[in-house]
Amino acid sequence: MTKRSYNKTTPEQREEVVRLYNSGMSCREVAEATGMSLGAAQYWLRKSNEVNRRPRGVRPRLDRDEVVRLYRDELLTYPEIVEKLGCGYSTVSMILREALTLEQRKTIRKIRALSGK
């Protein structure tokens, strides 16, 4: 059996991986930029205690009262709220369904139509 030779990753290379990742690059981009495999880049990022990006699936909490206020008081449509808050359409829809009754939503739509918005 032949022995495989692996490239040793230097501490400087590891620091570069973390620096590039923290600057906003994806793991794949970091791997390409540093010339290491994607698996190696991911490994060193997991091992590092200096990664400053939020974990996957963790998102900032959306202010439900703000969504309702934009819909009820400013008479914004769902797509306008999505654009303003940078969230998903289904998220806005779910929040408004939970916060307002169907009758309230219908009344707001009528007011919006009458006001020309």
C-alpha positions in Angstrom: 0.0 0.0 0.0 1.4 3.4 -0.9 1.3 6.3 1.5 -0.6 9.3 0.4 1.0 12.7 0.7 -1.2 15.6 1.9 -0.5 19.2 1.6 -0.1 20.7 5.1 -2.1 23.8 5.7 -0.1 26.5 7.4 -1.5 28.7 10.1 -1.3 31.6 7.7 -3.5 29.8 5.2 -6.0 28.9 8.0 -6.1 32.6 9.0 -6.7 33.6 5.3 -9.6 31.1 5.1 -11.3 32.7 8.1 -10.5 36.3 7.0 -12.0 35.7 3.5 -15.1 34.0 4.9 -15.7 36.7 7.4 -15.4 39.3 4.6 -18.5 37.8 3.0 -17.1 35.1 0.6 -18.9 31.7 0.4 -17.0 28.5 1.4 -16.7 27.6 -2.3 -15.2 31.0 -3.1 -12.8 30.8 -0.2 -11.6 27.4 -1.3 -11.0 28.6 -4.9 -9.2 31.7 -3.7 -6.9 29.8 -1.4 -6.4 26.8 -3.7 -7.6 24.3 -1.2 -10.5 21.8 -1.5 -13.9 22.8 -0.4 -13.8 20.1 2.3 -10.6 21.5 3.7 -11.9 25.1 3.7 -15.1 23.9 5.5 -13.0 21.9 8.0 -10.8 24.9 9.0 -13.9 27.2 9.3 -15.5 24.7 11.6 -12.3 24.4 13.7 -11.9 28.2 13.9 -13.4 30.1 16.8 -13.1 33.4 14.9 -15.9 32.9 12.3 -18.2 36.0 12.6 -21.1 35.0 10.3 -24.4 33.9 11.7 -25.1 30.1 11.5 -27.3 28.8 8.6 -31.0 29.0 9.4 -30.7 31.7 12.0 -32.3 34.9 10.8 -33.0 38.2 12.5 -36.4 38.3 14.1 -39.0 40.2 12.1 -41.1 42.7 14.0 -44.6 41.5 13.6 -46.1 44.8 14.9 -44.2 46.6 12.1 -45.7 44.3 9.5 -49.2 45.0 10.8 -48.5 48.7 11.1 -47.3 48.9 7.5 -50.4 47.1 6.2 -53.0 48.7 8.4 -51.7 52.3 8.8 -49.6 52.9 5.7 -51.9 50.8 3.5 -48.9 49.0 1.9 -49.6 45.9 -0.1 -47.9 42.5 0.7 -45.3 43.0 -2.1 -44.5 46.5 -0.9 -44.0 45.2 2.7 -41.8 42.4 1.4 -39.6 44.9 -0.5 -39.4 47.3 2.5 -38.5 44.7 5.1 -36.6 42.3 3.0 -38.5 39.2 4.0 -40.6 36.6 2.2 -44.1 37.0 0.8 -45.3 33.9 2.7 -43.9 35.4 6.0 -45.9 38.6 5.5 -49.0 36.6 4.7 -48.6 34.4 7.7 -48.1 37.3 10.1 -51.1 39.2 8.8 -53.3 36.1 8.9 -52.4 35.5 12.5 -52.7 39.2 13.5 -55.8 40.3 11.7 -59.1 38.6 11.0 -60.3 38.1 7.4 -62.8 40.9 7.9 -60.1 43.3 9.0 -58.0 42.4 6.0 -60.9 42.9 3.6 -61.7 46.3 5.1 -58.1 47.4 4.7 -58.2 46.3 1.1 -61.4 48.3 0.5 -59.9 51.4 2.1 -56.8 51.0 0.0 -58.9 50.7 -3.2 -61.0 53.8 -2.3 -57.9 55.9 -1.5 -56.3 55.1 -4.8 -53.3 53.3 -3.4 
